[in-house]
């Protein structure tokens, strides 16, 4: 049973933080989930802020964007893409090894010599 410790505390983010997050997520080649992950927020929250900016509910000048921030997000995306590719290759190699070892086990009893001379015609 859950304990009732009083009201749940909800994190409040500043307008500047929200605008900066929206600005980062608007950069070409940057995914919303990557920005959200780097800022430790849920991607849905960032999507909601983006909608609020489009609808004019969040208005203000975002802080200046540092070029290294966008570059770091792009690098993170590239590294994750490479990691997924390497995981796929690793899984394929494991399957190939398992397949080869199973074939070897199946073929080994029949390929053994019995010690009996072979009959030739």
N, CA, C and O atoms as a printed pandas DataFrame, in Angstrom:
     atom_number atom_name residue_name chain_id  residue_number  x_coord  y_coord  z_coord
0              1         N          UNK        A               1    0.849   -1.176    0.000
1              2        CA          UNK        A               1    0.000    0.000    0.000
2              3         C          UNK        A               1    0.895    1.241    0.000
3              4         O          UNK        A               1    1.887    1.288    0.728
4              5         N          UNK        A               2    0.558    2.226   -0.797
5              6        CA          UNK        A               2    1.360    3.431   -0.915
6              7         C          UNK        A               2    1.154    4.327    0.299
7              8         O          UNK        A               2    0.069    4.391    0.877
8              9         N          UNK        A               3    2.214    5.003    0.661
9             10        CA          UNK        A               3    2.139    5.933    1.790
10            11         C          UNK        A               3    1.663    7.287    1.296
11            12         O          UNK        A               3    2.016    7.722    0.200
12            13         N          UNK        A               4    0.875    7.932    2.096
13            14        CA          UNK        A               4    0.410    9.281    1.758
14            15         C          UNK        A               4    1.301   10.269    2.497
15            16         O          UNK        A               4    1.143   10.485    3.698
16            17         N          UNK        A               5    2.237   10.864    1.770
17            18        CA          UNK        A               5    3.174   11.808    2.366
18            19         C          UNK        A               5    2.776   13.249    2.102
19            20         O          UNK        A               5    3.603   14.150    2.238
20            21         N          UNK        A               6    1.572   13.475    1.740
21            22        CA          UNK        A               6    1.143   14.833    1.444
22            23         C          UNK        A               6    1.097   15.064   -0.049
23            24         O          UNK        A               6    1.179   14.115   -0.828
24            25         N          UNK        A               7    0.966   16.316   -0.457
25            26        CA          UNK        A               7    0.833   16.620   -1.886
26            27         C          UNK        A               7    2.136   16.316   -2.637
27            28         O          UNK        A               7    3.236   16.467   -2.106
28            29         N          UNK        A               8    1.971   15.889   -3.870
29            30        CA          UNK        A               8    3.113   15.587   -4.719
30            31         C          UNK        A               8    3.722   16.895   -5.202
31            32         O          UNK        A               8    3.012   17.790   -5.659
32            33         N          UNK        A               9    5.028   16.995   -5.098
33            34        CA          UNK        A               9    5.723   18.209   -5.521
34            35         C          UNK        A               9    6.011   18.117   -7.015
35            36         O          UNK        A               9    6.631   17.158   -7.474
36            37         N          UNK        A              10    5.567   19.103   -7.765
37            38        CA          UNK        A              10    5.766   19.133   -9.210
38            39         C          UNK        A              10    6.857   20.144   -9.530
39            40         O          UNK        A              10    6.835   21.277   -9.048
40            41         N          UNK        A              11    7.807   19.721  -10.344
41            42        CA          UNK        A              11    8.920   20.590  -10.722
42            43         C          UNK        A              11    8.413   21.710  -11.628
43            44         O          UNK        A              11    7.737   21.456  -12.624
44            45         N          UNK        A              12    8.741   22.929  -11.279
45            46        CA          UNK        A              12    8.374   24.095  -12.088
46            47         C          UNK        A              12    9.619   24.560  -12.843
47            48         O          UNK        A              12   10.681   24.746  -12.249
48            49         N          UNK        A              13    9.481   24.743  -14.143
49            50        CA          UNK        A              13   10.588   25.182  -14.978
50            51         C          UNK        A              13   10.390   26.638  -15.355
51            52         O          UNK        A              13    9.264   27.090  -15.567
52            53         N          UNK        A              14   11.484   27.363  -15.435
53            54        CA          UNK        A              14   11.406   28.780  -15.779
54            55         C          UNK        A              14   11.068   28.941  -17.265
55            56         O          UNK        A              14   11.267   28.033  -18.071
56            57         N          UNK        A              15   10.558   30.113  -17.592
57            58        CA          UNK        A              15   10.238   30.428  -18.978
58            59         C          UNK        A              15   11.498   30.338  -19.836
59            60         O          UNK        A              15   11.451   29.850  -20.966
60            61         N          UNK        A              16   12.616   30.805  -19.302
61            62        CA          UNK        A              16   13.882   30.770  -20.034
62            63         C          UNK        A              16   14.285   29.326  -20.354
63            64         O          UNK        A              16   14.730   29.034  -21.463
64            65         N          UNK        A              17   14.127   28.431  -19.380
65            66        CA          UNK        A              17   14.470   27.021  -19.570
66            67         C          UNK        A              17   13.599   26.404  -20.667
67            68         O          UNK        A              17   14.092   25.684  -21.535
68            69         N          UNK        A              18   12.301   26.699  -20.615
69            70        CA          UNK        A              18   11.368   26.147  -21.601
70            71         C          UNK        A              18   11.705   26.642  -23.007
71            72         O          UNK        A              18   11.735   25.860  -23.956
72            73         N          UNK        A              19   11.958   27.943  -23.132
73            74        CA          UNK        A              19   12.271   28.511  -24.444
74            75         C          UNK        A              19   13.583   27.955  -24.986
75            76         O          UNK        A              19   13.714   27.702  -26.184
76            77         N          UNK        A              20   14.549   27.770  -24.097
77            78        CA          UNK        A              20   15.844   27.207  -24.507
78            79         C          UNK        A              20   15.649   25.768  -24.997
79            80         O          UNK        A              20   16.228   25.368  -26.007
80            81         N          UNK        A              21   14.834   24.997  -24.279
81            82        CA          UNK        A              21   14.570   23.612  -24.671
82            83         C          UNK        A              21   13.883   23.570  -26.039
83            84         O          UNK        A              21   14.234   22.747  -26.885
84            85         N          UNK        A              22   12.917   24.446  -26.254
85            86        CA          UNK        A              22   12.209   24.497  -27.538
86            87         C          UNK        A              22   13.178   24.901  -28.647
87            88         O          UNK        A              22   13.146   24.345  -29.745
88            89         N          UNK        A              23   14.030   25.863  -28.351
89            90        CA          UNK        A              23   15.002   26.322  -29.341
90            91         C          UNK        A              23   15.964   25.184  -29.714
91            92         O          UNK        A              23   16.262   24.989  -30.892
92            93         N          UNK        A              24   16.445   24.442  -28.727
93            94        CA          UNK        A              24   17.352   23.322  -29.002
94            95         C          UNK        A              24   16.658   22.257  -29.844
95            96         O          UNK        A              24   17.252   21.704  -30.770
96            97         N          UNK        A              25   15.401   21.972  -29.520
97            98        CA          UNK        A              25   14.683   20.919  -30.238
98            99         C          UNK        A              25   14.308   21.340  -31.656
99           100         O          UNK        A              25   13.929   20.498  -32.471
100          101         N          UNK        A              26   14.410   22.625  -31.957
101          102        CA          UNK        A              26   14.076   23.123  -33.294
102          103         C          UNK        A              26   15.263   23.114  -34.243
103          104         O          UNK        A              26   15.124   23.446  -35.421
104          105         N          UNK        A              27   16.425   22.736  -33.737
105          106        CA          UNK        A              27   17.622   22.710  -34.575
106          107         C          UNK        A              27   17.525   21.570  -35.588
107          108         O          UNK        A              27   16.986   20.509  -35.274
108          109         N          UNK        A              28   18.041   21.783  -36.800
109          110        CA          UNK        A              28   17.979   20.715  -37.810
110          111         C          UNK        A              28   18.806   19.501  -37.381
111          112         O          UNK        A              28   19.924   19.628  -36.880
112          113         N          UNK        A              29   18.224   18.331  -37.593
113          114        CA          UNK        A              29   18.930   17.091  -37.280
114          115         C          UNK        A              29   18.901   16.692  -35.814
115          116         O          UNK        A              29   19.551   15.723  -35.421
116          117         N          UNK        A              30   18.152   17.430  -35.005
117          118        CA          UNK        A              30   18.086   17.142  -33.572
118          119         C          UNK        A              30   16.703   16.583  -33.263
119          120         O          UNK        A              30   15.688   17.141  -33.679
120          121         N          UNK        A              31   16.675   15.480  -32.531
121          122        CA          UNK        A              31   15.408   14.847  -32.172
122          123         C          UNK        A              31   14.909   15.349  -30.823
123          124         O          UNK        A              31   15.698   15.654  -29.928
124          125         N          UNK        A              32   13.593   15.431  -30.691
125          126        CA          UNK        A              32   12.980   15.888  -29.444
126          127         C          UNK        A              32   13.398   14.990  -28.295
127          128         O          UNK        A              32   13.701   15.472  -27.203
128          129         N          UNK        A              33   13.416   13.671  -28.540
129          130        CA          UNK        A              33   13.761   12.752  -27.456
130          131         C          UNK        A              33   15.201   12.954  -26.981
131          132         O          UNK        A              33   15.492   12.775  -25.798
132          133         N          UNK        A              34   16.100   13.324  -27.891
133          134        CA          UNK        A              34   17.495   13.569  -27.498
134          135         C          UNK        A              34   17.607   14.811  -26.619
135          136         O          UNK        A              34   18.327   14.811  -25.620
136          137         N          UNK        A              35   16.890   15.864  -26.997
137          138        CA          UNK        A              35   16.911   17.093  -26.196
138          139         C          UNK        A              35   16.304   16.827  -24.827
139          140         O          UNK        A              35   16.857   17.227  -23.803
140          141         N          UNK        A              36   15.160   16.145  -24.818
141          142        CA          UNK        A              36   14.484   15.847  -23.553
142          143         C          UNK        A              36   15.382   15.009  -22.651
143          144         O          UNK        A              36   15.483   15.273  -21.453
144          145         N          UNK        A              37   16.031   14.005  -23.222
145          146        CA          UNK        A              37   16.912   13.151  -22.437
146          147         C          UNK        A              37   18.088   13.948  -21.868
147          148         O          UNK        A              37   18.470   13.754  -20.714
148          149         N          UNK        A              38   18.654   14.831  -22.667
149          150        CA          UNK        A              38   19.804   15.606  -22.191
150          151         C          UNK        A              38   19.409   16.610  -21.114
151          152         O          UNK        A              38   20.241   16.996  -20.292
152          153         N          UNK        A              39   18.135   17.041  -21.111
153          154        CA          UNK        A              39   17.665   17.991  -20.099
154          155         C          UNK        A              39   16.947   17.303  -18.934
155          156         O          UNK        A              39   16.461   17.967  -18.018
156          157         N          UNK        A              40   16.885   15.964  -18.975
157          158        CA          UNK        A              40   16.228   15.173  -17.922
158          159         C          UNK        A              40   14.754   15.534  -17.763
159          160         O          UNK        A              40   14.252   15.680  -16.648
160          161         N          UNK        A              41   14.079   15.674  -18.886
161          162        CA          UNK        A              41   12.642   15.910  -18.869
162          163         C          UNK        A              41   11.981   14.880  -19.777
163          164         O          UNK        A              41   12.656   14.237  -20.581
164          165         N          UNK        A              42   10.676   14.721  -19.655
165          166        CA          UNK        A              42    9.948   13.773  -20.487
166          167         C          UNK        A              42    9.722   14.395  -21.863
167          168         O          UNK        A              42    9.410   15.582  -21.959
168          169         N          UNK        A              43    9.876   13.605  -22.930
169          170        CA          UNK        A              43    9.669   14.142  -24.283
170          171         C          UNK        A              43    8.282   14.755  -24.486
171          172         O          UNK        A              43    8.131   15.704  -25.256
172          173         N          UNK        A              44    7.270   14.219  -23.801
173          174        CA          UNK        A              44    5.929   14.779  -23.938
174          175         C          UNK        A              44    5.892   16.219  -23.423
175          176         O          UNK        A              44    5.215   17.072  -23.998
176          177         N          UNK        A              45    6.623   16.484  -22.337
177          178        CA          UNK        A              45    6.649   17.838  -21.774
178          179         C          UNK        A              45    7.253   18.811  -22.784
179          180         O          UNK        A              45    6.748   19.917  -22.979
180          181         N          UNK        A              46    8.343   18.381  -23.423
181          182        CA          UNK        A              46    8.983   19.233  -24.425
182          183         C          UNK        A              46    8.047   19.446  -25.618
183          184         O          UNK        A              46    7.978   20.550  -26.158
184          185         N          UNK        A              47    7.339   18.414  -26.024
185          186        CA          UNK        A              47    6.383   18.569  -27.128
186          187         C          UNK        A              47    5.277   19.548  -26.762
187          188         O          UNK        A              47    4.829   20.333  -27.598
188          189         N          UNK        A              48    4.846   19.497  -25.519
189          190        CA          UNK        A              48    3.808   20.425  -25.058
190          191         C          UNK        A              48    4.340   21.860  -25.081
191          192         O          UNK        A              48    3.624   22.775  -25.486
192          193         N          UNK        A              49    5.575   22.061  -24.656
193          194        CA          UNK        A              49    6.157   23.406  -24.689
194          195         C          UNK        A              49    6.274   23.906  -26.124
195          196         O          UNK        A              49    6.029   25.082  -26.394
196          197         N          UNK        A              50    6.647   23.019  -27.045
197          198        CA          UNK        A              50    6.741   23.413  -28.457
198          199         C          UNK        A              50    5.378   23.862  -28.980
199          200         O          UNK        A              50    5.283   24.842  -29.719
200          201         N          UNK        A              51    4.327   23.143  -28.595
201          202        CA          UNK        A              51    2.971   23.518  -29.013
202          203         C          UNK        A              51    2.585   24.859  -28.401
203          204         O          UNK        A              51    1.974   25.692  -29.070
204          205         N          UNK        A              52    2.934   25.073  -27.138
205          206        CA          UNK        A              52    2.611   26.337  -26.474
206          207         C          UNK        A              52    3.323   27.507  -27.151
207          208         O          UNK        A              52    2.761   28.598  -27.249
208          209         N          UNK        A              53    4.546   27.294  -27.616
209          210        CA          UNK        A              53    5.261   28.354  -28.340
210          211         C          UNK        A              53    4.558   28.624  -29.672
211          212         O          UNK        A              53    4.366   29.780  -30.049
212          213         N          UNK        A              54    4.174   27.558  -30.387
213          214        CA          UNK        A              54    3.472   27.732  -31.670
214          215         C          UNK        A              54    2.154   28.464  -31.489
215          216         O          UNK        A              54    1.775   29.295  -32.314
216          217         N          UNK        A              55    1.450   28.147  -30.388
217          218        CA          UNK        A              55    0.146   28.765  -30.135
218          219         C          UNK        A              55    0.263   30.151  -29.505
219          220         O          UNK        A              55   -0.748   30.826  -29.316
220          221         N          UNK        A              56    1.472   30.583  -29.180
221          222        CA          UNK        A              56    1.673   31.903  -28.591
222          223         C          UNK        A              56    1.449   31.952  -27.091
223          224         O          UNK        A              56    1.365   33.041  -26.524
224          225         N          UNK        A              57    1.348   30.801  -26.428
225          226        CA          UNK        A              57    1.161   30.778  -24.976
226          227         C          UNK        A              57    2.475   31.010  -24.237
227          228         O          UNK        A              57    2.486   31.610  -23.163
228          229         N          UNK        A              58    3.572   30.540  -24.803
229          230        CA          UNK        A              58    4.909   30.803  -24.247
230          231         C          UNK        A              58    5.574   31.833  -25.150
231          232         O          UNK        A              58    5.900   31.551  -26.303
232          233         N          UNK        A              59    5.768   33.018  -24.612
233          234        CA          UNK        A              59    6.328   34.099  -25.421
234          235         C          UNK        A              59    7.538   34.662  -24.693
235          236         O          UNK        A              59    7.516   34.861  -23.478
236          237         N          UNK        A              60    8.579   34.911  -25.447
237          238        CA          UNK        A              60    9.775   35.508  -24.879
238          239         C          UNK        A              60   10.947   35.294  -25.809
239          240         O          UNK        A              60   10.855   34.582  -26.810
240          241         N          UNK        A              61   12.043   35.921  -25.459
241          242        CA          UNK        A              61   13.261   35.755  -26.243
242          243         C          UNK        A              61   14.073   34.629  -25.616
243          244         O          UNK        A              61   14.451   34.711  -24.447
244          245         N          UNK        A              62   14.343   33.583  -26.384
245          246        CA          UNK        A              62   15.160   32.501  -25.833
246          247         C          UNK        A              62   16.593   32.977  -25.631
247          248         O          UNK        A              62   17.067   33.849  -26.359
248          249         N          UNK        A              63   17.274   32.416  -24.660
249          250        CA          UNK        A              63   18.677   32.787  -24.467
250          251         C          UNK        A              63   19.486   32.405  -25.704
251          252         O          UNK        A              63   19.088   31.519  -26.460
252          253         N          UNK        A              64   20.608   33.064  -25.906
253          254        CA          UNK        A              64   21.404   32.750  -27.104
254          255         C          UNK        A              64   21.834   31.286  -27.114
255          256         O          UNK        A              64   22.211   30.728  -26.084
256          257         N          UNK        A              65   21.769   30.683  -28.287
257          258        CA          UNK        A              65   22.116   29.278  -28.444
258          259         C          UNK        A              65   23.618   29.149  -28.684
259          260         O          UNK        A              65   24.175   29.771  -29.588
260          261         N          UNK        A              66   24.244   28.347  -27.872
261          262        CA          UNK        A              66   25.673   28.088  -28.045
262          263         C          UNK        A              66   25.839   27.027  -29.132
263          264         O          UNK        A              66   25.158   26.002  -29.094
264          265         N          UNK        A              67   26.722   27.250  -30.092
265          266        CA          UNK        A              67   26.875   26.280  -31.189
266          267         C          UNK        A              67   27.280   24.891  -30.695
267          268         O          UNK        A              67   26.905   23.885  -31.298
268          269         N          UNK        A              68   28.039   24.832  -29.609
269          270        CA          UNK        A              68   28.479   23.525  -29.121
270          271         C          UNK        A              68   27.321   22.711  -28.542
271          272         O          UNK        A              68   27.403   21.484  -28.495
272          273         N          UNK        A              69   26.243   23.370  -28.098
273          274        CA          UNK        A              69   25.092   22.643  -27.573
274          275         C          UNK        A              69   24.408   21.838  -28.676
275          276         O          UNK        A              69   24.118   20.654  -28.504
276          277         N          UNK        A              70   24.156   22.487  -29.799
277          278        CA          UNK        A              70   23.528   21.789  -30.924
278          279         C          UNK        A              70   24.468   20.716  -31.473
279          280         O          UNK        A              70   24.024   19.628  -31.840
280          281         N          UNK        A              71   25.751   21.019  -31.530
281          282        CA          UNK        A              71   26.724   20.044  -32.028
282          283         C          UNK        A              71   26.790   18.825  -31.111
283          284         O          UNK        A              71   26.923   17.697  -31.586
284          285         N          UNK        A              72   26.698   19.046  -29.815
285          286        CA          UNK        A              72   26.733   17.937  -28.856
286          287         C          UNK        A              72   25.499   17.047  -29.005
287          288         O          UNK        A              72   25.606   15.823  -28.922
288          289         N          UNK        A              73   24.342   17.646  -29.222
289          290        CA          UNK        A              73   23.132   16.856  -29.445
290          291         C          UNK        A              73   23.236   16.031  -30.730
291          292         O          UNK        A              73   22.813   14.876  -30.772
292          293         N          UNK        A              74   23.798   16.631  -31.763
293          294        CA          UNK        A              74   23.994   15.909  -33.023
294          295         C          UNK        A              74   24.983   14.760  -32.827
295          296         O          UNK        A              74   24.784   13.669  -33.360
296          297         N          UNK        A              75   26.036   15.005  -32.069
297          298        CA          UNK        A              75   27.022   13.960  -31.801
298          299         C          UNK        A              75   26.388   12.819  -31.009
299          300         O          UNK        A              75   26.654   11.646  -31.275
300          301         N          UNK        A              76   25.554   13.167  -30.042
301          302        CA          UNK        A              76   24.853   12.158  -29.252
302          303         C          UNK        A              76   23.975   11.292  -30.159
303          304         O          UNK        A              76   23.941   10.070  -30.013
304          305         N          UNK        A              77   23.283   11.916  -31.073
305          306        CA          UNK        A              77   22.429   11.168  -31.999
306          307         C          UNK        A              77   23.264   10.234  -32.864
307          308         O          UNK        A              77   22.877    9.087  -33.088
308          309         N          UNK        A              78   24.410   10.713  -33.354
309          310        CA          UNK        A              78   25.279    9.878  -34.183
310          311         C          UNK        A              78   25.832    8.694  -33.396
311          312         O          UNK        A              78   25.903    7.580  -33.914
312          313         N          UNK        A              79   26.219    8.934  -32.160
313          314        CA          UNK        A              79   26.757    7.861  -31.321
314          315         C          UNK        A              79   25.679    6.813  -31.035
315          316         O          UNK        A              79   25.954    5.613  -31.070
316          317         N          UNK        A              80   24.465    7.258  -30.755
317          318        CA          UNK        A              80   23.382    6.311  -30.505
318          319         C          UNK        A              80   23.060    5.501  -31.758
319          320         O          UNK        A              80   22.762    4.311  -31.665
320          321         N          UNK        A              81   23.118    6.130  -32.916
321          322        CA          UNK        A              81   22.875    5.424  -34.174
322          323         C          UNK        A              81   23.956    4.366  -34.401
323          324         O          UNK        A              81   23.657    3.241  -34.800
324          325         N          UNK        A              82   25.192    4.729  -34.148
325          326        CA          UNK        A              82   26.304    3.789  -34.298
326          327         C          UNK        A              82   26.177    2.646  -33.283
327          328         O          UNK        A              82   26.453    1.492  -33.611
328          329         N          UNK        A              83   25.765    2.961  -32.073
329          330        CA          UNK        A              83   25.584    1.944  -31.040
330          331         C          UNK        A              83   24.516    0.934  -31.453
331          332         O          UNK        A              83   24.705   -0.270  -31.283
332          333         N          UNK        A              84   23.400    1.413  -31.994
333          334        CA          UNK        A              84   22.346    0.507  -32.446
334          335         C          UNK        A              84   22.849   -0.401  -33.571
335          336         O          UNK        A              84   22.526   -1.588  -33.602
336          337         N          UNK        A              85   23.640    0.159  -34.496
337          338        CA          UNK        A              85   24.194   -0.638  -35.584
338          339         C          UNK        A              85   25.131   -1.715  -35.042
339          340         O          UNK        A              85   25.084   -2.864  -35.482
340          341         N          UNK        A              86   25.978   -1.342  -34.091
341          342        CA          UNK        A              86   26.901   -2.307  -33.501
342          343         C          UNK        A              86   26.160   -3.389  -32.724
343          344         O          UNK        A              86   26.572   -4.549  -32.736
344          345         N          UNK        A              87   25.080   -3.027  -32.055
345          346        CA          UNK        A              87   24.276   -4.026  -31.360
346          347         C          UNK        A              87   23.686   -5.023  -32.350
347          348         O          UNK        A              87   23.673   -6.226  -32.090
348          349         N          UNK        A              88   23.196   -4.524  -33.489
349          350        CA          UNK        A              88   22.648   -5.401  -34.516
350          351         C          UNK        A              88   23.721   -6.350  -35.045
351          352         O          UNK        A              88   23.473   -7.545  -35.206
352          353         N          UNK        A              89   24.916   -5.815  -35.315
353          354        CA          UNK        A              89   26.008   -6.646  -35.808
354          355         C          UNK        A              89   26.376   -7.706  -34.770
355          356         O          UNK        A              89   26.621   -8.862  -35.117
356          357         N          UNK        A              90   26.414   -7.313  -33.515
357          358        CA          UNK        A              90   26.746   -8.244  -32.435
358          359         C          UNK        A              90   25.719   -9.368  -32.369
359          360         O          UNK        A              90   26.084  -10.536  -32.239
360          361         N          UNK        A              91   24.444   -9.022  -32.457
361          362        CA          UNK        A              91   23.392  -10.035  -32.425
362          363         C          UNK        A              91   23.508  -10.987  -33.618
363          364         O          UNK        A              91   23.319  -12.195  -33.474
364          365         N          UNK        A              92   23.820  -10.435  -34.800
365          366        CA          UNK        A              92   23.979  -11.285  -35.986
366          367         C          UNK        A              92   25.158  -12.241  -35.820
367          368         O          UNK        A              92   25.065  -13.412  -36.186
368          369         N          UNK        A              93   26.255  -11.749  -35.275
369          370        CA          UNK        A              93   27.419  -12.610  -35.059
370          371         C          UNK        A              93   27.113  -13.717  -34.055
371          372         O          UNK        A              93   27.537  -14.857  -34.240
372          373         N          UNK        A              94   26.381  -13.389  -32.999
373          374        CA          UNK        A              94   26.004  -14.411  -32.023
374          375         C          UNK        A              94   25.145  -15.485  -32.681
375          376         O          UNK        A              94   25.333  -16.673  -32.419
376          377         N          UNK        A              95   24.203  -15.080  -33.533
377          378        CA          UNK        A              95   23.356  -16.047  -34.231
378          379         C          UNK        A              95   24.186  -16.910  -35.177
379          380         O          UNK        A              95   23.967  -18.118  -35.270
380          381         N          UNK        A              96   25.136  -16.296  -35.878
381          382        CA          UNK        A              96   25.974  -17.044  -36.809
382          383         C          UNK        A              96   26.826  -18.072  -36.068
383          384         O          UNK        A              96   26.979  -19.202  -36.533
384          385         N          UNK        A              97   27.377  -17.690  -34.926
385          386        CA          UNK        A              97   28.182  -18.616  -34.134
386          387         C          UNK        A              97   27.319  -19.761  -33.637
387          388         O          UNK        A              97   27.732  -20.919  -33.696
388          389         N          UNK        A              98   26.135  -19.456  -33.152
389          390        CA          UNK        A              98   25.226  -20.493  -32.662
390          391         C          UNK        A              98   24.839  -21.434  -33.810
391          392         O          UNK        A              98   24.820  -22.652  -33.637
392          393         N          UNK        A              99   24.535  -20.868  -34.971
393          394        CA          UNK        A              99   24.163  -21.676  -36.129
394          395         C          UNK        A              99   25.305  -22.596  -36.536
395          396         O          UNK        A              99   25.086  -23.782  -36.782
396          397         N          UNK        A             100   26.526  -22.059  -36.610
397          398        CA          UNK        A             100   27.685  -22.857  -37.017
398          399         C          UNK        A             100   27.978  -23.962  -36.007
399          400         O          UNK        A             100   28.311  -25.081  -36.398
400          401         N          UNK        A             101   27.862  -23.668  -34.730
401          402        CA          UNK        A             101   28.143  -24.692  -33.724
402          403         C          UNK        A             101   27.071  -25.780  -33.739
403          404         O          UNK        A             101   27.388  -26.946  -33.506
404          405         N          UNK        A             102   25.814  -25.432  -34.007
405          406        CA          UNK        A             102   24.755  -26.433  -34.106
406          407         C          UNK        A             102   24.966  -27.328  -35.318
407          408         O          UNK        A             102   24.743  -28.536  -35.236
408          409         N          UNK        A             103   25.386  -26.768  -36.425
409          410        CA          UNK        A             103   25.664  -27.570  -37.623
410          411         C          UNK        A             103   26.817  -28.517  -37.371
411          412         O          UNK        A             103   26.783  -29.670  -37.800
412          413         N          UNK        A             104   27.832  -28.041  -36.684
413          414        CA          UNK        A             104   29.003  -28.865  -36.401
414          415         C          UNK        A             104   28.616  -30.027  -35.498
415          416         O          UNK        A             104   29.074  -31.152  -35.697
416          417         N          UNK        A             105   27.773  -29.757  -34.504
417          418        CA          UNK        A             105   27.350  -30.809  -33.582
418          419         C          UNK        A             105   26.509  -31.855  -34.315
419          420         O          UNK        A             105   26.637  -33.047  -34.034
420          421         N          UNK        A             106   25.663  -31.439  -35.237
421          422        CA          UNK        A             106   24.817  -32.374  -35.976
422          423         C          UNK        A             106   25.634  -33.234  -36.933
423          424         O          UNK        A             106   25.343  -34.417  -37.110
424          425         N          UNK        A             107   26.643  -32.650  -37.545
425          426        CA          UNK        A             107   27.402  -33.382  -38.556
426          427         C          UNK        A             107   28.545  -34.198  -37.969
427          428         O          UNK        A             107   29.052  -35.084  -38.658
428          429         N          UNK        A             108   28.972  -33.957  -36.758
429          430        CA          UNK        A             108   30.145  -34.633  -36.218
430          431         C          UNK        A             108   29.960  -36.133  -36.009
431          432         O          UNK        A             108   30.921  -36.850  -36.291
432          433         N          UNK        A             109   28.830  -36.700  -35.544
433          434        CA          UNK        A             109   28.744  -38.152  -35.369
434          435         C          UNK        A             109   28.836  -38.898  -36.698
435          436         O          UNK        A             109   29.434  -39.973  -36.742
436          437         N          UNK        A             110   28.286  -38.387  -37.747
437          438        CA          UNK        A             110   28.294  -39.096  -39.026
438          439         C          UNK        A             110   29.641  -38.992  -39.728
439          440         O          UNK        A             110   29.949  -39.808  -40.596
440          441         N          UNK        A             111   30.422  -38.027  -39.373
441          442        CA          UNK        A             111   31.705  -37.858  -40.044
442          443         C          UNK        A             111   32.831  -38.602  -39.338
443          444         O          UNK        A             111   33.950  -38.655  -39.847
444          445         N          UNK        A             112   32.551  -39.170  -38.185
445          446        CA          UNK        A             112   33.579  -39.926  -37.475
446          447         C          UNK        A             112   33.849  -41.244  -38.204
447          448         O          UNK        A             112   32.968  -41.825  -38.838
448          449         N          UNK        A             113   35.058  -41.674  -38.091
449          450        CA          UNK        A             113   35.402  -42.963  -38.683
450          451         C          UNK        A             113   35.072  -44.054  -37.666
451          452         O          UNK        A             113   35.325  -43.900  -36.472
452          453         N          UNK        A             114   34.513  -45.136  -38.144
453          454        CA          UNK        A             114   34.101  -46.224  -37.250
454          455         C          UNK        A             114   35.212  -47.242  -37.036
455          456         O          UNK        A             114   35.097  -48.097  -36.158
456          457         N          UNK        A             115   36.248  -47.172  -37.790
457          458        CA          UNK        A             115   37.326  -48.142  -37.638
458          459         C          UNK        A             115   37.147  -49.349  -38.527
459          460         O          UNK        A             115   38.049  -50.183  -38.601
460          461         N          UNK        A             116   36.019  -49.480  -39.208
461          462        CA          UNK        A             116   35.777  -50.586  -40.123
462          463         C          UNK        A             116   36.316  -50.228  -41.494
463          464         O          UNK        A             116   36.208  -49.080  -41.922
464          465         N          UNK        A             117   36.872  -51.160  -42.159
465          466        CA          UNK        A             117   37.371  -50.855  -43.511
466          467         C          UNK        A             117   36.194  -50.582  -44.450
467          468         O          UNK        A             117   35.137  -51.205  -44.353
468          469         N          UNK        A             118   36.404  -49.667  -45.325
469          470        CA          UNK        A             118   35.347  -49.312  -46.272
470          471         C          UNK        A             118   35.328  -50.316  -47.399
471          472         O          UNK        A             118   36.368  -50.852  -47.782
472          473         N          UNK        A             119   34.171  -50.568  -47.921
473          474        CA          UNK        A             119   34.010  -51.503  -49.024
474          475         C          UNK        A             119   34.127  -50.722  -50.333
475          476         O          UNK        A             119   33.457  -49.707  -50.523
476          477         N          UNK        A             120   34.936  -51.182  -51.183
477          478        CA          UNK        A             120   35.046  -50.538  -52.487
478          479         C          UNK        A             120   34.663  -51.533  -53.569
479          480         O          UNK        A             120   34.957  -52.723  -53.457
480          481         N          UNK        A             121   34.030  -51.067  -54.578
481          482        CA          UNK        A             121   33.576  -51.929  -55.660
482          483         C          UNK        A             121   34.457  -51.861  -56.834
483          484         O          UNK        A             121   34.207  -52.534  -57.834
